Amino acid sequence: MNFNRSDFPEGFTFGAATSAYQIEGHATGGAGSTHWDTFAATPGNVVRQENGDLACDHYNRFEEDLDLMRAAGFDAYRFSTSWARVMPDGRTPNPEGLDFYDRLVDAMLERGLDPYVTLYHWELPSPLADMGGWRSADMPHWFGDYTACIMGRIGDRVATAAPINEPWCVGWLSHFLGHHAPGLRDIRATARAMHHVLKSHGTAIQVMRGLGVKNLGGVFNFEWAHPVDDSAEARKAADLYDGYYNRFFLDGIYKGRYPDSVMEGFAPHLPDGWQDDFDLIGQPLDWVGLNYYTRKIVKPTDDAWPSHAEAPTRLPLTQMGWEIYPDGLYNFLTRTAQDYTGDTPLFITENGMANADVIKDGVVDDPERIAYVSAHLDAVKRAIADGAPVSGYFLWSLLDNYEWALGYEKRFGLIHMDFDTLKRTPKASYYALKDALAR
């Protein structure tokens, strides 16, 4: 890695991130059924119909994983709590699940790792999905109760907390494109889900403030949108992509409105009285997290709204087929500070790449990941030099894990997982980061 700690401001946080369903092993510890379990059980939705029943068995092996975190020299661990583990039916507490997150947070603190918790990373309890899930106007109330339950237990010991990981994925990817649970392709469901995600976010912030939890933020995913050419039609298509992907949620929180281009499609489908919800949605935040991986080249089409498609990429790709474009991270850090957050601290809460990593003679060489992380940290340094108040960087992910609809074949981890034996093998990128953080 081409950096050391002194390249960044004093107190800059380095960490790694995971999520509950992707690593814990959902079939243990009294966790309830989720819409991901049923989505994965439906043929055609997930590669080989793989699910999170075992995953990395982090539920039983978390101490080993946290020891690897500490040995690497990380400052913090970004993790998520599973709603269906804490409340298997979505509304009734599960003592075994609460006890697990108690032990997990205490184990982080014992190792000098700051706990950065996200309350929801996509595993919605099935009984709530049956009642409409994110389409339901009751979701903010359900989510508020869940927030009170889990944060009443661990909120006194976490360093930071955020309600919902990547609202775009919860709303658009899952309800408009159908690639994630619940697998819908319905514009009305999408508009309502995206609005209810923001209401739930605001509700959770209110609940946590009432509990005295400190350092509250939001985590949003971003893809830089670049028009395929300089035509007015291409620029309009890229602006719309930017609108529903990147600006929708920040506009709602910071500006009390939604982008005009997005409202061309959403306006007829939003719930009655949606205009009155922005006081709740716009609860003050102490920090903002950006998850960034790639950009998209956008071209116009003659199809129905949103009337655009992805054009071929122009740069090297990751194993996911995502273009490697570090300038997009710089662009988002500087634009977010300028247009929305001002002096509010920014964190890169996810950044990383999937790579076709293999073990050879007990070693996993992944120079591609080392180059990817180095290039993106260069972009972070440039953004800081240009005034962006960036306070930390979290690599996705600590472990190879369950990559949702792509099953276990895409490897994002610093640590290689043998999903048959569950053996953990740190990759070359793990050791490169360890060396850089020690400098």
ZAMARGU-4260 file (C-alpha; in steps of 0.2 Angstrom, whole numbers, plus 5000, padded with zeros to 4 digits):
<rodrens>
0) 5000/5000/5000 | 5007/5017/4995 | 5002/5026/5011 | 5005/5027/5030 | 4995/5035/5044
5) 5004/5051/5044 | 4997/5054/5026 | 4980/5057/5035 | 4973/5069/5048 | 4976/5065/5066
10) 4963/5053/5073 | 4958/5047/5055 | 4949/5030/5058 | 4954/5015/5048 | 4943/5000/5049
15) 4934/4985/5039 | 4916/4982/5037 | 4904/4967/5036 | 4885/4964/5038 | 4876/4951/5049
20) 4867/4940/5036 | 4882/4939/5025 | 4894/4932/5038 | 4885/4927/5054 | 4876/4911/5049
25) 4857/4914/5051 | 4851/4897/5055 | 4858/4898/5072 | 4855/4908/5088 | 4836/4909/5087
30) 4835/4920/5072 | 4819/4921/5062 | 4815/4919/5044 | 4819/4934/5033 | 4814/4939/5016
35) 4831/4935/5010 | 4829/4916/5015 | 4813/4915/5005 | 4821/4925/4990 | 4836/4913/4990
40) 4824/4898/4991 | 4816/4903/4975 | 4824/4896/4959 | 4833/4909/4948 | 4835/4922/4961
45) 4852/4917/4969 | 4867/4908/4961 | 4865/4890/4966 | 4851/4895/4977 | 4864/4898/4991
50) 4859/4907/5007 | 4865/4914/5023 | 4862/4899/5034 | 4880/4896/5038 | 4890/4909/5029
55) 4906/4912/5038 | 4899/4905/5055 | 4904/4922/5063 | 4891/4919/5076 | 4902/4906/5083
60) 4919/4912/5077 | 4918/4931/5080 | 4932/4931/5093 | 4944/4923/5079 | 4938/4936/5067
65) 4940/4951/5079 | 4958/4944/5083 | 4962/4946/5065 | 4955/4964/5065 | 4966/4968/5080
70) 4981/4960/5073 | 4979/4970/5057 | 4980/4986/5067 | 4962/4992/5063 | 4954/5006/5074
75) 4936/5001/5071 | 4924/4987/5065 | 4909/4992/5056 | 4896/4978/5058 | 4877/4977/5057
80) 4864/4969/5068 | 4851/4957/5061 | 4833/4963/5064 | 4827/4945/5063 | 4840/4939/5075
85) 4835/4953/5088 | 4816/4951/5085 | 4813/4935/5075 | 4795/4940/5071 | 4800/4958/5068
90) 4792/4964/5085 | 4796/4952/5099 | 4813/4952/5107 | 4824/4937/5106 | 4835/4936/5122
95) 4848/4925/5113 | 4850/4937/5099 | 4852/4952/5111 | 4865/4942/5121 | 4875/4939/5105
100) 4877/4957/5101 | 4881/4961/5119 | 4895/4949/5118 | 4901/4955/5101 | 4902/4973/5106
105) 4911/4969/5122 | 4923/4958/5112 | 4927/4973/5101 | 4930/4984/5116 | 4941/4971/5124
110) 4952/4972/5108 | 4953/4991/5107 | 4941/4991/5092 | 4928/5005/5091 | 4911/4997/5087
115) 4902/5006/5072 | 4885/4999/5071 | 4872/4999/5057 | 4855/4993/5062 | 4848/4986/5045
120) 4858/4978/5031 | 4844/4970/5022 | 4837/4955/5032 | 4819/4960/5034 | 4809/4948/5046
125) 4797/4938/5035 | 4782/4942/5045 | 4785/4960/5042 | 4788/4957/5023 | 4771/4948/5023
130) 4763/4964/5029 | 4770/4974/5015 | 4788/4977/5021 | 4795/4993/5015 | 4780/4997/5006
135) 4770/4998/5022 | 4766/5015/5030 | 4769/5005/5047 | 4787/5002/5043 | 4794/5018/5052
140) 4784/5012/5068 | 4791/4994/5067 | 4808/5001/5063 | 4808/5013/5078 | 4803/4998/5090
145) 4817/4988/5083 | 4829/5002/5085 | 4824/5005/5103 | 4826/4986/5107 | 4843/4984/5100
150) 4850/5001/5105 | 4843/5000/5122 | 4855/4985/5124 | 4871/4990/5116 | 4869/5009/5112
155) 4879/5014/5128 | 4894/5006/5121 | 4895/5009/5102 | 4906/5023/5095 | 4894/5027/5081
160) 4877/5021/5074 | 4867/5022/5058 | 4850/5016/5054 | 4850/5009/5037 | 4864/5003/5025
165) 4862/5009/5007 | 4844/5015/5005 | 4845/5014/4986 | 4848/4995/4987 | 4833/4993/5000
170) 4822/5004/4988 | 4827/5004/4970 | 4837/4988/4968 | 4825/4977/4977 | 4808/4985/4972
175) 4811/4992/4954 | 4825/4981/4947 | 4820/4965/4957 | 4838/4960/4960 | 4837/4959/4979
180) 4823/4953/4991 | 4808/4955/4989 | 4812/4954/4971 | 4799/4966/4964 | 4798/4976/4948
185) 4785/4989/4953 | 4787/5008/4952 | 4773/5011/4965 | 4781/4999/4977 | 4798/5008/4973
190) 4792/5025/4977 | 4784/5020/4993 | 4799/5010/4999 | 4811/5024/4996 | 4801/5036/5005
195) 4797/5024/5019 | 4816/5020/5021 | 4819/5039/5024 | 4805/5040/5036 | 4812/5025/5045
200) 4829/5032/5045 | 4822/5048/5053 | 4812/5039/5066 | 4827/5028/5071 | 4838/5044/5073
205) 4824/5051/5084 | 4823/5035/5095 | 4842/5034/5097 | 4843/5053/5102 | 4830/5049/5115
210) 4840/5035/5122 | 4855/5046/5123 | 4865/5037/5109 | 4879/5048/5103 | 4887/5051/5086
215) 4873/5046/5074 | 4874/5046/5055 | 4868/5039/5039 | 4876/5027/5026 | 4872/5030/5008
220) 4879/5021/4992 | 4885/5031/4977 | 4889/5027/4959 | 4896/5041/4948 | 4885/5044/4933
225) 4894/5048/4917 | 4884/5052/4901 | 4889/5041/4886 | 4892/5056/4875 | 4889/5075/4876
230) 4872/5075/4869 | 4858/5083/4878 | 4849/5066/4879 | 4863/5057/4887 | 4866/5071/4899
235) 4848/5070/4904 | 4849/5052/4906 | 4864/5053/4917 | 4856/5066/4928 | 4841/5055/4931
240) 4852/5041/4936 | 4862/5052/4948 | 4845/5059/4954 | 4837/5042/4960 | 4854/5034/4964
245) 4864/5047/4972 | 4854/5063/4976 | 4837/5056/4981 | 4841/5052/4999 | 4853/5066/5003
250) 4840/5079/4995 | 4827/5072/5006 | 4837/5073/5022 | 4846/5090/5019 | 4835/5099/5007
255) 4817/5093/5012 | 4813/5088/4994 | 4816/5075/4980 | 4825/5078/4963 | 4813/5085/4950
260) 4819/5072/4937 | 4815/5058/4949 | 4798/5065/4953 | 4793/5064/4935 | 4792/5045/4938
265) 4788/5045/4956 | 4775/5058/4959 | 4759/5048/4955 | 4765/5034/4967 | 4771/5042/4983
270) 4759/5040/4998 | 4747/5053/5003 | 4755/5067/5013 | 4773/5063/5009 | 4777/5081/5008
275) 4774/5083/5026 | 4787/5070/5031 | 4803/5080/5029 | 4804/5087/5046 | 4805/5069/5052
280) 4817/5063/5038 | 4829/5078/5040 | 4834/5074/5058 | 4851/5082/5061 | 4866/5070/5058
285) 4883/5070/5066 | 4892/5062/5051 | 4888/5054/5034 | 4895/5038/5027 | 4898/5035/5008
290) 4899/5018/5001 | 4908/5019/4984 | 4914/5006/4972 | 4912/5011/4954 | 4904/5022/4941
295) 4891/5019/4927 | 4891/5025/4909 | 4873/5030/4905 | 4865/5031/4888 | 4847/5036/4884
300) 4834/5024/4877 | 4817/5024/4870 | 4810/5013/4884 | 4798/5019/4897 | 4804/5030/4911
305) 4818/5030/4917 | 4822/5028/4898 | 4841/5024/4900 | 4853/5010/4900 | 4871/5006/4905
310) 4883/5008/4891 | 4900/4998/4890 | 4913/5003/4902 | 4930/5010/4897 | 4942/5005/4911
315) 4948/4989/4920 | 4934/4979/4929 | 4933/4970/4945 | 4926/4952/4947 | 4909/4960/4949
320) 4911/4968/4931 | 4912/4985/4939 | 4923/4999/4932 | 4938/5004/4943 | 4936/5023/4944
325) 4944/5031/4960 | 4940/5049/4953 | 4922/5045/4957 | 4926/5044/4976 | 4935/5060/4975
330) 4920/5068/4966 | 4907/5062/4979 | 4917/5067/4994 | 4920/5085/4988 | 4902/5086/4981
335) 4894/5080/4996 | 4903/5092/5007 | 4899/5106/4995 | 4881/5103/4992 | 4875/5095/5007
340) 4885/5092/5023 | 4897/5107/5025 | 4909/5103/5039 | 4900/5087/5045 | 4913/5073/5046
345) 4912/5061/5031 | 4917/5043/5032 | 4920/5031/5018 | 4910/5017/5025 | 4913/5004/5011
350) 4925/5003/4997 | 4933/4988/4990 | 4933/4975/4976 | 4928/4958/4972 | 4943/4948/4964
355) 4945/4930/4959 | 4956/4925/4973 | 4963/4908/4975 | 4975/4899/4988 | 4991/4893/4981
360) 5003/4885/4993 | 4994/4892/5007 | 4995/4910/5001 | 4983/4921/4993 | 4991/4935/4982
365) 4979/4949/4977 | 4989/4963/4969 | 4973/4969/4961 | 4965/4973/4978 | 4981/4981/4984
370) 4981/4993/4969 | 4962/4996/4970 | 4964/5001/4989 | 4979/5012/4986 | 4971/5021/4971
375) 4955/5025/4981 | 4965/5031/4996 | 4975/5042/4985 | 4958/5049/4980 | 4953/5052/4998
380) 4970/5061/5001 | 4966/5073/4987 | 4948/5076/4993 | 4955/5080/5010 | 4968/5092/5003
385) 4954/5101/4994 | 4944/5103/5010 | 4933/5088/5012 | 4931/5084/5030 | 4935/5065/5028
390) 4937/5056/5045 | 4939/5038/5041 | 4940/5024/5028 | 4932/5006/5030 | 4937/4993/5018
395) 4923/4981/5012 | 4925/4968/5017 | 4934/4959/5032 | 4929/4942/5025 | 4924/4934/5009
400) 4906/4931/5012 | 4888/4929/5005 | 4887/4941/4991 | 4868/4941/4991 | 4861/4936/4974
405) 4878/4931/4968 | 4880/4918/4982 | 4898/4914/4988 | 4907/4916/4971 | 4912/4934/4972
410) 4926/4937/4985 | 4928/4955/4993 | 4937/4950/5008 | 4954/4954/5015 | 4953/4937/5023
415) 4950/4921/5011 | 4936/4910/5017 | 4936/4891/5013 | 4917/4889/5014 | 4918/4871/5016
420) 4930/4870/5031 | 4928/4889/5036 | 4946/4891/5037 | 4952/4909/5037 | 4967/4914/5027
425) 4973/4932/5027 | 4977/4938/5009 | 4992/4948/5003 | 4981/4964/5004 | 4978/4960/5023
430) 4997/4960/5026 | 4999/4975/5015 | 4986/4985/5025 | 4994/4979/5041 | 5011/4985/5036
435) 5004/5002/5031 | 4994/5005/5047 | 5009/5001/5057 | 5020/5014/5048
</rodrens>
